[in-house]
Amino acid sequence: MSVLIRPLGPDDEAQWRVMWRGYLDFYQTALDEDVTFETFRRLCEDQRYYARLAETEAGVIGFVHCVFHPATWSKTDYCYLEDLYVSDAARGAGAGRKLIEAVYAECDRRDCARVYWLTHKDNTTARGLYDKLATLSDFVQYRRE
């Protein structure tokens, strides 16, 4: 299966929504429709965001979303890889790796100082890939919601 990585565009909304629902289901969460609508709009229109789709002959099989932001420890931006998803049926074909490599290439182009992301500690399949492509940080995340 040949995997193509390409930009997300306004005409991709229906296919993106299928993947987005799969991603939210994977993390056992739900979002209001207005959040999904605004997320898609930002991904297509806001230059701080970077969104790519993974596609095969069968259609879209995954996506990656990133946010570029200033950093206090660097003169250049950081990149937060916020969402990465590949459909269950397409896992193991290299799409996740290609999506991350596309992010790395964009970060190199923008001269970003860092790319970082989070995943659940029990997401062992994804962590197996991430361990090959990045360094595990010792930092712990705290939140207020």
C-alpha positions as CSV (number, residue, x, y, z in Angstrom):
1,M,0.0,0.0,0.0
2,S,1.5,3.3,-1.1
3,V,0.9,6.2,1.3
4,L,0.8,9.8,0.1
5,I,1.1,12.7,2.6
6,R,-0.7,15.8,1.4
7,P,-2.1,19.1,2.8
8,L,-5.6,19.2,4.3
9,G,-7.9,21.4,2.4
10,P,-11.5,22.7,2.6
11,D,-12.7,19.9,0.2
12,D,-11.5,17.2,2.6
13,E,-13.9,17.9,5.4
14,A,-16.1,14.8,4.9
15,Q,-13.1,12.4,4.9
16,W,-11.4,14.3,7.7
17,R,-14.5,14.1,9.9
18,V,-14.5,10.3,9.5
19,M,-10.9,10.2,10.7
20,W,-11.6,12.8,13.4
21,R,-14.5,10.6,14.8
22,G,-12.2,7.6,14.8
23,Y,-9.5,9.6,16.7
24,L,-12.0,10.8,19.3
25,D,-13.4,7.3,19.7
26,F,-9.9,5.9,20.2
27,Y,-9.5,8.3,23.2
28,Q,-13.1,7.7,24.3
29,T,-14.0,11.3,24.1
30,A,-16.7,13.5,22.4
31,L,-16.6,17.1,21.4
32,D,-19.5,19.5,20.6
33,E,-20.1,20.0,16.9
34,D,-19.1,23.7,17.2
35,V,-15.6,22.6,18.4
36,T,-15.2,20.2,15.5
37,F,-16.3,22.9,13.1
38,E,-13.9,25.4,14.5
39,T,-11.1,22.9,14.6
40,F,-11.5,22.2,10.9
41,R,-11.7,25.9,10.0
42,R,-8.5,26.7,11.9
43,L,-6.6,23.8,10.4
44,C,-7.5,25.1,6.9
45,E,-7.2,28.8,7.5
46,D,-4.9,29.6,10.4
47,Q,-1.1,29.8,9.5
48,R,-0.2,28.7,13.1
49,Y,-1.6,25.3,12.3
50,Y,-0.2,22.6,10.1
51,A,-2.4,19.7,8.9
52,R,-1.6,16.9,6.6
53,L,-3.6,13.8,5.5
54,A,-2.3,10.3,4.8
55,E,-4.0,8.9,1.8
56,T,-3.9,5.6,-0.2
57,E,-5.7,4.5,-3.3
58,A,-8.6,3.7,-1.0
59,G,-8.9,7.2,0.5
60,V,-7.8,9.1,3.6
61,I,-6.4,6.8,6.3
62,G,-5.0,9.3,8.8
63,F,-4.0,12.8,9.7
64,V,-1.6,15.0,11.7
65,H,-2.3,18.4,13.3
66,C,0.4,20.7,14.7
67,V,0.4,24.1,16.3
68,F,3.4,26.5,15.9
69,H,4.1,28.8,18.8
70,P,6.7,31.2,20.2
71,A,8.9,29.8,22.9
72,T,10.6,31.5,25.9
73,W,13.7,29.3,25.7
74,S,14.3,29.9,22.0
75,K,14.4,32.6,19.4
76,T,12.5,30.3,17.0
77,D,9.1,28.6,17.3
78,Y,8.3,25.3,18.9
79,C,5.9,22.9,17.2
80,Y,3.3,21.0,19.3
81,L,2.2,17.9,17.4
82,E,-1.3,17.9,18.9
83,D,-3.1,15.1,17.0
84,L,-1.9,12.1,15.1
85,Y,-4.2,9.4,14.0
86,V,-4.1,6.4,11.5
87,S,-7.2,4.3,11.1
88,D,-7.1,0.8,12.6
89,A,-7.4,-0.9,9.2
90,A,-4.3,1.1,7.9
91,R,-2.0,0.7,10.9
92,G,1.4,-0.9,10.2
93,A,1.7,0.5,6.6
94,G,4.1,3.3,7.6
95,A,1.5,6.2,7.6
96,G,2.2,7.3,11.1
97,R,6.0,7.5,10.5
98,K,5.4,9.4,7.2
99,L,3.1,11.9,9.0
100,I,5.7,12.6,11.7
101,E,8.4,12.9,9.1
102,A,6.3,15.4,7.2
103,V,6.0,17.4,10.4
104,Y,9.8,17.2,10.9
105,A,10.3,18.5,7.4
106,E,8.0,21.4,7.9
107,C,9.7,22.2,11.2
108,D,13.1,22.2,9.5
109,R,11.7,24.5,6.9
110,R,10.4,26.9,9.6
111,D,13.6,26.5,11.6
112,C,11.7,25.3,14.7
113,A,13.7,24.7,17.8
114,R,11.6,21.8,19.0
115,V,8.9,19.4,18.1
116,Y,7.0,17.8,21.0
117,W,3.9,15.8,21.7
118,L,2.0,13.7,24.3
119,T,0.5,10.3,24.2
120,H,-1.2,8.1,26.7
121,K,1.3,6.1,28.8
122,D,-0.6,2.9,27.8
123,N,-0.6,3.6,24.0
124,T,2.2,1.0,23.5
125,T,1.7,0.7,19.8
126,A,2.2,4.4,19.1
127,R,5.0,4.6,21.7
128,G,6.9,1.9,19.8
129,L,7.0,4.2,16.8
130,Y,7.7,7.4,18.8
131,D,10.6,5.7,20.6
132,K,12.3,5.3,17.1
133,L,11.6,8.9,16.0
134,A,12.1,11.0,19.1
135,T,13.5,11.1,22.7
136,L,11.2,10.4,25.6
137,S,11.1,13.4,28.0
138,D,11.3,13.1,31.8
139,F,8.8,15.9,32.2
140,V,5.3,15.3,33.7
141,Q,2.3,17.1,32.4
142,Y,-0.1,19.0,34.8
143,R,-3.5,20.4,33.8
144,R,-6.3,22.7,34.9
145,E,-9.5,22.3,32.9
